[in-house]
């Protein structure tokens, strides 16, 4: 707030750019690692990040539908972004799901891997079932045009 609205806008733009880079990286990794990737939904950003609403400690939650083991996805992220990733499981109302987390330059990322056979409503939160907004790479570009 001390630096003003222009600084805040620059931070948001940088976070959106980074988020788009991560989505593109995940899509590329799935094309290489998952032979069924073209038949599955593209990775999606969920929650406030889908509207580029970030607080001072931004978090970006992404879901991707794949059978690729989480350690292979984590390695692809580590190789491309030169960051340490952590693979763990999280409790959801659908049982335990794999999650990959890592720090970005502008946000912290949590990627939940959804098995293709799982019956998970993509319009609902994984924990309480409340409606949740999401966007894939193309939707984000339409919502937040880049200069």
VMD Tcl script that builds the backbone (N, CA, C; Angstrom):
set m [mol new atoms 441]
animate dup $m
set s [atomselect $m all]
$s set {name element resname resid chain x y z} {
  {N N UNK 1 A 0.823 -1.202 0.000}
  {CA C UNK 1 A 0.000 0.000 0.000}
  {C C UNK 1 A 0.863 1.261 0.000}
  {N N UNK 2 A 2.089 1.184 0.574}
  {CA C UNK 2 A 2.972 2.346 0.597}
  {C C UNK 2 A 3.423 2.741 -0.803}
  {N N UNK 3 A 3.514 1.779 -1.714}
  {CA C UNK 3 A 4.013 2.053 -3.058}
  {C C UNK 3 A 2.911 2.488 -4.031}
  {N N UNK 4 A 1.663 2.383 -3.635}
  {CA C UNK 4 A 0.575 2.887 -4.447}
  {C C UNK 4 A -0.062 1.865 -5.366}
  {N N UNK 5 A -1.096 2.326 -6.049}
  {CA C UNK 5 A -1.906 1.463 -6.911}
  {C C UNK 5 A -1.109 0.921 -8.086}
  {N N UNK 6 A -0.213 1.718 -8.653}
  {CA C UNK 6 A 0.568 1.259 -9.811}
  {C C UNK 6 A 1.448 0.072 -9.434}
  {N N UNK 7 A 2.039 0.128 -8.265}
  {CA C UNK 7 A 2.879 -0.984 -7.799}
  {C C UNK 7 A 2.044 -2.239 -7.578}
  {N N UNK 8 A 0.855 -2.055 -7.027}
  {CA C UNK 8 A -0.046 -3.199 -6.798}
  {C C UNK 8 A -0.420 -3.841 -8.129}
  {N N UNK 9 A -0.748 -3.017 -9.124}
  {CA C UNK 9 A -1.090 -3.535 -10.450}
  {C C UNK 9 A 0.081 -4.283 -11.080}
  {N N UNK 10 A 1.291 -3.768 -10.911}
  {CA C UNK 10 A 2.479 -4.451 -11.441}
  {C C UNK 10 A 2.663 -5.811 -10.775}
  {N N UNK 11 A 2.436 -5.864 -9.464}
  {CA C UNK 11 A 2.566 -7.132 -8.736}
  {C C UNK 11 A 1.519 -8.132 -9.212}
  {N N UNK 12 A 0.303 -7.686 -9.412}
  {CA C UNK 12 A -0.758 -8.566 -9.894}
  {C C UNK 12 A -0.434 -9.060 -11.298}
  {N N UNK 13 A 0.001 -8.154 -12.173}
  {CA C UNK 13 A 0.370 -8.555 -13.537}
  {C C UNK 13 A 1.489 -9.584 -13.529}
  {N N UNK 14 A 2.499 -9.388 -12.682}
  {CA C UNK 14 A 3.609 -10.338 -12.591}
  {C C UNK 14 A 3.125 -11.690 -12.074}
  {N N UNK 15 A 2.198 -11.678 -11.135}
  {CA C UNK 15 A 1.659 -12.929 -10.594}
  {C C UNK 15 A 0.843 -13.652 -11.656}
  {N N UNK 16 A 0.043 -12.930 -12.409}
  {CA C UNK 16 A -0.743 -13.539 -13.497}
  {C C UNK 16 A 0.191 -14.127 -14.545}
  {N N UNK 17 A 1.231 -13.391 -14.922}
  {CA C UNK 17 A 2.194 -13.911 -15.899}
  {C C UNK 17 A 2.830 -15.208 -15.406}
  {N N UNK 18 A 3.219 -15.225 -14.141}
  {CA C UNK 18 A 3.821 -16.438 -13.579}
  {C C UNK 18 A 2.814 -17.590 -13.576}
  {N N UNK 19 A 1.584 -17.304 -13.215}
  {CA C UNK 19 A 0.535 -18.316 -13.184}
  {C C UNK 19 A 0.326 -18.909 -14.583}
  {N N UNK 20 A 0.324 -18.061 -15.606}
  {CA C UNK 20 A 0.185 -18.537 -16.982}
  {C C UNK 20 A 1.380 -19.405 -17.383}
  {N N UNK 21 A 2.572 -19.035 -16.955}
  {CA C UNK 21 A 3.761 -19.840 -17.236}
  {C C UNK 21 A 3.652 -21.219 -16.606}
  {N N UNK 22 A 3.162 -21.275 -15.372}
  {CA C UNK 22 A 3.010 -22.564 -14.689}
  {C C UNK 22 A 1.960 -23.418 -15.397}
  {N N UNK 23 A 0.844 -22.829 -15.801}
  {CA C UNK 23 A -0.168 -23.587 -16.529}
  {C C UNK 23 A 0.389 -24.126 -17.847}
  {N N UNK 24 A 1.142 -23.297 -18.569}
  {CA C UNK 24 A 1.744 -23.742 -19.831}
  {C C UNK 24 A 2.733 -24.878 -19.573}
  {N N UNK 25 A 3.515 -24.767 -18.524}
  {CA C UNK 25 A 4.458 -25.828 -18.163}
  {C C UNK 25 A 3.727 -27.136 -17.880}
  {N N UNK 26 A 2.636 -27.066 -17.131}
  {CA C UNK 26 A 1.872 -28.272 -16.824}
  {C C UNK 26 A 1.267 -28.883 -18.078}
  {N N UNK 27 A 0.729 -28.053 -18.960}
  {CA C UNK 27 A 0.165 -28.572 -20.207}
  {C C UNK 27 A 1.238 -29.265 -21.039}
  {N N UNK 28 A 2.425 -28.662 -21.126}
  {CA C UNK 28 A 3.525 -29.279 -21.874}
  {C C UNK 28 A 3.954 -30.602 -21.234}
  {N N UNK 29 A 4.040 -30.632 -19.916}
  {CA C UNK 29 A 4.431 -31.861 -19.215}
  {C C UNK 29 A 3.410 -32.963 -19.464}
  {N N UNK 30 A 2.137 -32.625 -19.459}
  {CA C UNK 30 A 1.110 -33.638 -19.684}
  {C C UNK 30 A 1.156 -34.169 -21.108}
  {N N UNK 31 A 1.450 -33.305 -22.072}
  {CA C UNK 31 A 1.559 -33.767 -23.458}
  {C C UNK 31 A 2.670 -34.806 -23.581}
  {N N UNK 32 A 3.773 -34.580 -22.869}
  {CA C UNK 32 A 4.915 -35.503 -22.931}
  {C C UNK 32 A 4.663 -36.769 -22.111}
  {N N UNK 33 A 4.065 -36.620 -20.929}
  {CA C UNK 33 A 3.973 -37.726 -19.981}
  {C C UNK 33 A 2.670 -38.525 -20.014}
  {N N UNK 34 A 1.607 -37.942 -20.542}
  {CA C UNK 34 A 0.291 -38.586 -20.482}
  {C C UNK 34 A -0.265 -38.750 -21.901}
  {N N UNK 35 A -0.271 -39.974 -22.379}
  {CA C UNK 35 A -0.729 -40.221 -23.751}
  {C C UNK 35 A -2.204 -39.856 -23.945}
  {N N UNK 36 A -2.978 -39.813 -22.857}
  {CA C UNK 36 A -4.394 -39.467 -22.945}
  {C C UNK 36 A -4.658 -37.982 -22.676}
  {N N UNK 37 A -3.614 -37.174 -22.558}
  {CA C UNK 37 A -3.773 -35.752 -22.229}
  {C C UNK 37 A -4.730 -35.019 -23.168}
  {N N UNK 38 A -4.687 -35.274 -24.491}
  {CA C UNK 38 A -5.609 -34.535 -25.368}
  {C C UNK 38 A -7.090 -34.794 -25.068}
  {N N UNK 39 A -7.402 -35.923 -24.434}
  {CA C UNK 39 A -8.791 -36.265 -24.135}
  {C C UNK 39 A -9.236 -35.788 -22.749}
  {N N UNK 40 A -8.338 -35.152 -22.015}
  {CA C UNK 40 A -8.645 -34.731 -20.649}
  {C C UNK 40 A -8.741 -33.216 -20.570}
  {N N UNK 41 A -9.416 -32.725 -19.533}
  {CA C UNK 41 A -9.500 -31.265 -19.373}
  {C C UNK 41 A -8.114 -30.661 -19.144}
  {N N UNK 42 A -7.947 -29.442 -19.604}
  {CA C UNK 42 A -6.688 -28.718 -19.380}
  {C C UNK 42 A -6.565 -28.373 -17.895}
  {N N UNK 43 A -5.342 -28.200 -17.411}
  {CA C UNK 43 A -5.168 -27.751 -16.018}
  {C C UNK 43 A -5.924 -26.446 -15.790}
  {N N UNK 44 A -6.507 -26.315 -14.586}
  {CA C UNK 44 A -7.313 -25.140 -14.264}
  {C C UNK 44 A -6.859 -24.524 -12.950}
  {N N UNK 45 A -6.932 -23.205 -12.905}
  {CA C UNK 45 A -6.689 -22.441 -11.684}
  {C C UNK 45 A -8.028 -22.285 -10.978}
  {N N UNK 46 A -8.014 -22.399 -9.640}
  {CA C UNK 46 A -9.253 -22.341 -8.868}
  {C C UNK 46 A -9.238 -21.211 -7.845}
  {N N UNK 47 A -10.440 -20.778 -7.490}
  {CA C UNK 47 A -10.606 -19.783 -6.435}
  {C C UNK 47 A -10.328 -18.376 -6.905}
  {N N UNK 48 A -9.869 -17.558 -5.974}
  {CA C UNK 48 A -9.647 -16.140 -6.236}
  {C C UNK 48 A -8.612 -15.905 -7.326}
  {N N UNK 49 A -7.650 -16.794 -7.457}
  {CA C UNK 49 A -6.623 -16.635 -8.486}
  {C C UNK 49 A -7.230 -16.676 -9.891}
  {N N UNK 50 A -8.355 -17.367 -10.058}
  {CA C UNK 50 A -9.024 -17.422 -11.365}
  {C C UNK 50 A -9.562 -16.051 -11.775}
  {N N UNK 51 A -9.671 -15.138 -10.803}
  {CA C UNK 51 A -10.107 -13.760 -11.079}
  {C C UNK 51 A -8.960 -12.772 -10.884}
  {N N UNK 52 A -7.745 -13.278 -10.687}
  {CA C UNK 52 A -6.555 -12.450 -10.413}
  {C C UNK 52 A -6.750 -11.597 -9.167}
  {N N UNK 53 A -7.386 -12.182 -8.169}
  {CA C UNK 53 A -7.536 -11.511 -6.885}
  {C C UNK 53 A -6.525 -12.132 -5.932}
  {N N UNK 54 A -5.475 -11.367 -5.656}
  {CA C UNK 54 A -4.386 -11.858 -4.818}
  {C C UNK 54 A -4.221 -10.949 -3.612}
  {N N UNK 55 A -3.934 -11.576 -2.463}
  {CA C UNK 55 A -3.616 -10.774 -1.291}
  {C C UNK 55 A -2.094 -10.625 -1.221}
  {N N UNK 56 A -1.583 -10.198 -0.101}
  {CA C UNK 56 A -0.138 -9.975 0.008}
  {C C UNK 56 A 0.671 -11.268 0.040}
  {N N UNK 57 A 0.044 -12.374 0.327}
  {CA C UNK 57 A 0.719 -13.675 0.322}
  {C C UNK 57 A -0.058 -14.589 -0.624}
  {N N UNK 58 A 0.050 -14.334 -1.950}
  {CA C UNK 58 A -0.819 -15.028 -2.897}
  {C C UNK 58 A -0.564 -16.530 -2.982}
  {N N UNK 59 A -1.653 -17.225 -3.158}
  {CA C UNK 59 A -1.621 -18.665 -3.330}
  {C C UNK 59 A -2.423 -19.002 -4.588}
  {N N UNK 60 A -1.868 -19.898 -5.398}
  {CA C UNK 60 A -2.541 -20.319 -6.623}
  {C C UNK 60 A -2.802 -21.814 -6.507}
  {N N UNK 61 A -4.069 -22.181 -6.612}
  {CA C UNK 61 A -4.457 -23.593 -6.564}
  {C C UNK 61 A -4.835 -24.035 -7.965}
  {N N UNK 62 A -4.243 -25.155 -8.359}
  {CA C UNK 62 A -4.460 -25.699 -9.697}
  {C C UNK 62 A -4.900 -27.150 -9.549}
  {N N UNK 63 A -5.823 -27.553 -10.404}
  {CA C UNK 63 A -6.186 -28.972 -10.497}
  {C C UNK 63 A -5.844 -29.456 -11.880}
  {N N UNK 64 A -5.340 -30.680 -11.940}
  {CA C UNK 64 A -5.148 -31.307 -13.238}
  {C C UNK 64 A -5.573 -32.758 -13.153}
  {N N UNK 65 A -6.193 -33.210 -14.232}
  {CA C UNK 65 A -6.705 -34.571 -14.319}
  {C C UNK 65 A -5.684 -35.397 -15.099}
  {N N UNK 66 A -5.089 -36.372 -14.416}
  {CA C UNK 66 A -4.081 -37.204 -15.063}
  {C C UNK 66 A -3.780 -38.435 -14.220}
  {N N UNK 67 A -3.251 -39.435 -14.899}
  {CA C UNK 67 A -2.753 -40.611 -14.192}
  {C C UNK 67 A -1.245 -40.555 -13.998}
  {N N UNK 68 A -0.611 -39.519 -14.509}
  {CA C UNK 68 A 0.830 -39.374 -14.348}
  {C C UNK 68 A 1.143 -39.288 -12.858}
  {N N UNK 69 A 2.088 -40.099 -12.373}
  {CA C UNK 69 A 2.433 -40.056 -10.952}
  {C C UNK 69 A 2.909 -38.656 -10.522}
  {N N UNK 70 A 2.572 -38.267 -9.310}
  {CA C UNK 70 A 2.909 -36.909 -8.866}
  {C C UNK 70 A 4.412 -36.639 -8.857}
  {N N UNK 71 A 5.230 -37.655 -8.587}
  {CA C UNK 71 A 6.670 -37.397 -8.555}
  {C C UNK 71 A 7.218 -37.044 -9.937}
  {N N UNK 72 A 6.605 -37.568 -11.014}
  {CA C UNK 72 A 7.042 -37.199 -12.367}
  {C C UNK 72 A 6.644 -35.756 -12.697}
  {N N UNK 73 A 5.450 -35.369 -12.278}
  {CA C UNK 73 A 5.024 -33.981 -12.474}
  {C C UNK 73 A 5.901 -33.033 -11.664}
  {N N UNK 74 A 6.190 -33.411 -10.433}
  {CA C UNK 74 A 7.049 -32.587 -9.581}
  {C C UNK 74 A 8.429 -32.428 -10.204}
  {N N UNK 75 A 8.961 -33.493 -10.771}
  {CA C UNK 75 A 10.275 -33.414 -11.406}
  {C C UNK 75 A 10.243 -32.491 -12.620}
  {N N UNK 76 A 9.176 -32.537 -13.388}
  {CA C UNK 76 A 9.049 -31.642 -14.544}
  {C C UNK 76 A 9.030 -30.180 -14.093}
  {N N UNK 77 A 8.346 -29.909 -12.990}
  {CA C UNK 77 A 8.293 -28.546 -12.448}
  {C C UNK 77 A 9.677 -28.127 -11.957}
  {N N UNK 78 A 10.333 -29.010 -11.223}
  {CA C UNK 78 A 11.669 -28.719 -10.703}
  {C C UNK 78 A 12.642 -28.435 -11.838}
  {N N UNK 79 A 12.605 -29.266 -12.872}
  {CA C UNK 79 A 13.513 -29.087 -14.005}
  {C C UNK 79 A 13.267 -27.760 -14.732}
  {N N UNK 80 A 12.016 -27.411 -14.918}
  {CA C UNK 80 A 11.687 -26.211 -15.685}
  {C C UNK 80 A 11.831 -24.921 -14.881}
  {N N UNK 81 A 11.460 -24.952 -13.612}
  {CA C UNK 81 A 11.430 -23.715 -12.811}
  {C C UNK 81 A 12.592 -23.593 -11.841}
  {N N UNK 82 A 13.370 -24.645 -11.713}
  {CA C UNK 82 A 14.532 -24.631 -10.797}
  {C C UNK 82 A 14.105 -24.307 -9.368}
  {N N UNK 83 A 13.035 -24.970 -8.913}
  {CA C UNK 83 A 12.535 -24.803 -7.546}
  {C C UNK 83 A 12.399 -26.170 -6.899}
  {N N UNK 84 A 12.396 -26.171 -5.598}
  {CA C UNK 84 A 12.135 -27.397 -4.852}
  {C C UNK 84 A 10.634 -27.617 -4.779}
  {N N UNK 85 A 10.203 -28.809 -5.142}
  {CA C UNK 85 A 8.792 -29.155 -5.051}
  {C C UNK 85 A 8.600 -30.127 -3.898}
  {N N UNK 86 A 7.407 -30.176 -3.399}
  {CA C UNK 86 A 7.057 -31.111 -2.332}
  {C C UNK 86 A 5.818 -31.879 -2.771}
  {N N UNK 87 A 5.863 -33.201 -2.645}
  {CA C UNK 87 A 4.714 -34.039 -2.989}
  {C C UNK 87 A 4.153 -34.595 -1.684}
  {N N UNK 88 A 2.863 -34.451 -1.516}
  {CA C UNK 88 A 2.178 -34.970 -0.337}
  {C C UNK 88 A 0.730 -35.271 -0.714}
  {N N UNK 89 A -0.026 -35.751 0.229}
  {CA C UNK 89 A -1.447 -35.974 -0.039}
  {C C UNK 89 A -2.258 -35.054 0.860}
  {N N UNK 90 A -3.448 -34.721 0.380}
  {CA C UNK 90 A -4.342 -33.856 1.137}
  {C C UNK 90 A -5.682 -34.556 1.307}
  {N N UNK 91 A -6.290 -34.333 2.459}
  {CA C UNK 91 A -7.605 -34.897 2.727}
  {C C UNK 91 A -8.661 -34.019 2.064}
  {N N UNK 92 A -9.551 -34.630 1.301}
  {CA C UNK 92 A -10.660 -33.925 0.674}
  {C C UNK 92 A -11.931 -34.695 1.002}
  {N N UNK 93 A -13.054 -34.181 0.592}
  {CA C UNK 93 A -14.295 -34.921 0.819}
  {C C UNK 93 A -14.400 -36.132 -0.095}
  {N N UNK 94 A -13.447 -36.286 -1.025}
  {CA C UNK 94 A -13.390 -37.430 -1.928}
  {C C UNK 94 A -12.313 -38.428 -1.513}
  {N N UNK 95 A -11.725 -38.216 -0.363}
  {CA C UNK 95 A -10.606 -39.041 0.082}
  {C C UNK 95 A -9.304 -38.274 -0.103}
  {N N UNK 96 A -8.200 -38.980 -0.007}
  {CA C UNK 96 A -6.892 -38.343 -0.127}
  {C C UNK 96 A -6.498 -38.211 -1.598}
  {N N UNK 97 A -5.997 -37.036 -1.950}
  {CA C UNK 97 A -5.526 -36.767 -3.305}
  {C C UNK 97 A -4.077 -36.299 -3.234}
  {N N UNK 98 A -3.322 -36.574 -4.297}
  {CA C UNK 98 A -1.933 -36.127 -4.370}
  {C C UNK 98 A -1.889 -34.633 -4.619}
  {N N UNK 99 A -0.915 -33.977 -3.995}
  {CA C UNK 99 A -0.725 -32.550 -4.194}
  {C C UNK 99 A 0.761 -32.255 -4.309}
  {N N UNK 100 A 1.081 -31.360 -5.217}
  {CA C UNK 100 A 2.453 -30.888 -5.413}
  {C C UNK 100 A 2.448 -29.416 -5.032}
  {N N UNK 101 A 3.372 -29.018 -4.184}
  {CA C UNK 101 A 3.455 -27.605 -3.820}
  {C C UNK 101 A 4.872 -27.100 -4.057}
  {N N UNK 102 A 4.944 -25.827 -4.391}
  {CA C UNK 102 A 6.248 -25.192 -4.583}
  {C C UNK 102 A 6.086 -23.677 -4.532}
  {N N UNK 103 A 7.165 -23.002 -4.157}
  {CA C UNK 103 A 7.116 -21.537 -4.143}
  {C C UNK 103 A 7.456 -20.980 -5.508}
  {N N UNK 104 A 6.669 -20.029 -5.949}
  {CA C UNK 104 A 7.003 -19.287 -7.152}
  {C C UNK 104 A 7.660 -17.978 -6.749}
  {N N UNK 105 A 7.980 -17.172 -7.695}
  {CA C UNK 105 A 8.553 -15.858 -7.412}
  {C C UNK 105 A 7.505 -14.926 -6.823}
  {N N UNK 106 A 6.259 -15.042 -7.315}
  {CA C UNK 106 A 5.202 -14.123 -6.904}
  {C C UNK 106 A 4.059 -14.774 -6.133}
  {N N UNK 107 A 3.996 -16.100 -6.135}
  {CA C UNK 107 A 2.902 -16.794 -5.448}
  {C C UNK 107 A 3.383 -18.189 -5.035}
  {N N UNK 108 A 2.655 -18.787 -4.113}
  {CA C UNK 108 A 2.879 -20.180 -3.746}
  {C C UNK 108 A 1.867 -21.025 -4.507}
  {N N UNK 109 A 2.324 -22.162 -5.009}
  {CA C UNK 109 A 1.496 -23.008 -5.861}
  {C C UNK 109 A 1.175 -24.320 -5.181}
  {N N UNK 110 A -0.087 -24.741 -5.354}
  {CA C UNK 110 A -0.551 -26.049 -4.874}
  {C C UNK 110 A -1.316 -26.691 -6.023}
  {N N UNK 111 A -0.785 -27.795 -6.504}
  {CA C UNK 111 A -1.367 -28.477 -7.659}
  {C C UNK 111 A -1.944 -29.805 -7.182}
  {N N UNK 112 A -3.240 -29.960 -7.317}
  {CA C UNK 112 A -3.904 -31.193 -6.914}
  {C C UNK 112 A -4.092 -32.072 -8.139}
  {N N UNK 113 A -3.631 -33.306 -8.016}
  {CA C UNK 113 A -3.743 -34.271 -9.117}
  {C C UNK 113 A -5.027 -35.064 -8.928}
  {N N UNK 114 A -5.920 -34.976 -9.914}
  {CA C UNK 114 A -7.207 -35.673 -9.872}
  {C C UNK 114 A -7.106 -36.911 -10.766}
  {N N UNK 115 A -7.284 -38.099 -10.215}
  {CA C UNK 115 A -7.286 -39.293 -11.077}
  {C C UNK 115 A -8.454 -39.222 -12.065}
  {N N UNK 116 A -8.247 -39.625 -13.316}
  {CA C UNK 116 A -9.308 -39.536 -14.322}
  {C C UNK 116 A -10.588 -40.281 -13.934}
  {N N UNK 117 A -10.475 -41.332 -13.175}
  {CA C UNK 117 A -11.652 -42.114 -12.796}
  {C C UNK 117 A -12.444 -41.484 -11.644}
  {N N UNK 118 A -11.883 -40.486 -10.985}
  {CA C UNK 118 A -12.550 -39.845 -9.851}
  {C C UNK 118 A -13.755 -39.038 -10.329}
  {N N UNK 119 A -14.828 -39.130 -9.610}
  {CA C UNK 119 A -16.048 -38.382 -9.926}
  {C C UNK 119 A -16.059 -37.097 -9.095}
  {N N UNK 120 A -15.279 -36.123 -9.550}
  {CA C UNK 120 A -15.151 -34.864 -8.824}
  {C C UNK 120 A -15.729 -33.752 -9.676}
  {N N UNK 121 A -16.680 -33.025 -9.108}
  {CA C UNK 121 A -17.316 -31.919 -9.803}
  {C C UNK 121 A -16.323 -30.759 -9.893}
  {N N UNK 122 A -15.921 -30.370 -11.096}
  {CA C UNK 122 A -14.927 -29.294 -11.227}
  {C C UNK 122 A -15.448 -27.914 -10.853}
  {N N UNK 123 A -16.751 -27.794 -10.579}
  {CA C UNK 123 A -17.308 -26.498 -10.202}
  {C C UNK 123 A -17.467 -26.361 -8.692}
  {N N UNK 124 A -16.976 -27.360 -7.949}
  {CA C UNK 124 A -17.150 -27.372 -6.493}
  {C C UNK 124 A -15.813 -27.483 -5.785}
  {N N UNK 125 A -15.746 -26.882 -4.621}
  {CA C UNK 125 A -14.579 -26.949 -3.756}
  {C C UNK 125 A -14.325 -28.402 -3.342}
  {N N UNK 126 A -13.065 -28.776 -3.213}
  {CA C UNK 126 A -12.717 -30.155 -2.855}
  {C C UNK 126 A -12.982 -30.476 -1.391}
  {N N UNK 127 A -13.142 -29.471 -0.563}
  {CA C UNK 127 A -13.270 -29.727 0.870}
  {C C UNK 127 A -14.704 -29.617 1.364}
  {N N UNK 128 A -15.357 -28.498 1.116}
  {CA C UNK 128 A -16.708 -28.313 1.627}
  {C C UNK 128 A -17.798 -28.471 0.592}
  {N N UNK 129 A -17.432 -28.471 -0.683}
  {CA C UNK 129 A -18.419 -28.616 -1.745}
  {C C UNK 129 A -19.071 -27.328 -2.192}
  {N N UNK 130 A -18.579 -26.189 -1.717}
  {CA C UNK 130 A -19.140 -24.900 -2.129}
  {C C UNK 130 A -18.783 -24.633 -3.589}
  {N N UNK 131 A -19.602 -23.872 -4.286}
  {CA C UNK 131 A -19.255 -23.505 -5.671}
  {C C UNK 131 A -17.920 -22.763 -5.691}
  {N N UNK 132 A -17.139 -23.024 -6.744}
  {CA C UNK 132 A -15.833 -22.375 -6.856}
  {C C UNK 132 A -15.572 -22.027 -8.317}
  {N N UNK 133 A -15.016 -20.856 -8.516}
  {CA C UNK 133 A -14.700 -20.401 -9.866}
  {C C UNK 133 A -13.372 -20.997 -10.307}
  {N N UNK 134 A -13.253 -21.228 -11.610}
  {CA C UNK 134 A -11.988 -21.734 -12.148}
  {C C UNK 134 A -11.783 -21.190 -13.548}
  {N N UNK 135 A -10.552 -21.323 -14.031}
  {CA C UNK 135 A -10.228 -20.882 -15.387}
  {C C UNK 135 A -9.012 -21.647 -15.883}
  {N N UNK 136 A -9.035 -22.007 -17.167}
  {CA C UNK 136 A -7.847 -22.611 -17.763}
  {C C UNK 136 A -7.029 -21.490 -18.426}
  {N N UNK 137 A -5.950 -21.858 -19.068}
  {CA C UNK 137 A -5.034 -20.896 -19.676}
  {C C UNK 137 A -5.759 -19.951 -20.639}
  {N N UNK 138 A -6.547 -20.506 -21.548}
  {CA C UNK 138 A -7.232 -19.684 -22.544}
  {C C UNK 138 A -8.248 -18.739 -21.900}
  {N N UNK 139 A -8.971 -19.219 -20.896}
  {CA C UNK 139 A -9.939 -18.357 -20.210}
  {C C UNK 139 A -9.237 -17.215 -19.484}
  {N N UNK 140 A -8.093 -17.517 -18.861}
  {CA C UNK 140 A -7.336 -16.469 -18.177}
  {C C UNK 140 A -6.863 -15.408 -19.169}
  {N N UNK 141 A -6.415 -15.836 -20.330}
  {CA C UNK 141 A -5.983 -14.864 -21.345}
  {C C UNK 141 A -7.134 -13.969 -21.779}
  {N N UNK 142 A -8.334 -14.536 -21.915}
  {CA C UNK 142 A -9.488 -13.737 -22.316}
  {C C UNK 142 A -9.893 -12.763 -21.207}
  {N N UNK 143 A -9.824 -13.246 -19.958}
  {CA C UNK 143 A -10.226 -12.395 -18.825}
  {C C UNK 143 A -9.211 -11.302 -18.524}
  {N N UNK 144 A -7.939 -11.599 -18.738}
  {CA C UNK 144 A -6.869 -10.678 -18.357}
  {C C UNK 144 A -5.942 -10.466 -19.539}
  {N N UNK 145 A -6.373 -9.688 -20.509}
  {CA C UNK 145 A -5.533 -9.490 -21.691}
  {C C UNK 145 A -4.168 -8.945 -21.319}
  {N N UNK 146 A -3.156 -9.480 -21.930}
  {CA C UNK 146 A -1.776 -9.067 -21.680}
  {C C UNK 146 A -1.390 -7.992 -22.689}
  {N N UNK 147 A -0.556 -7.032 -22.297}
  {CA C UNK 147 A -0.139 -5.979 -23.238}
  {C C UNK 147 A 0.745 -6.540 -24.339}
}
mol reanalyze $m
mol bondsrecalc $m
mol representation Tube
mol addrep $m
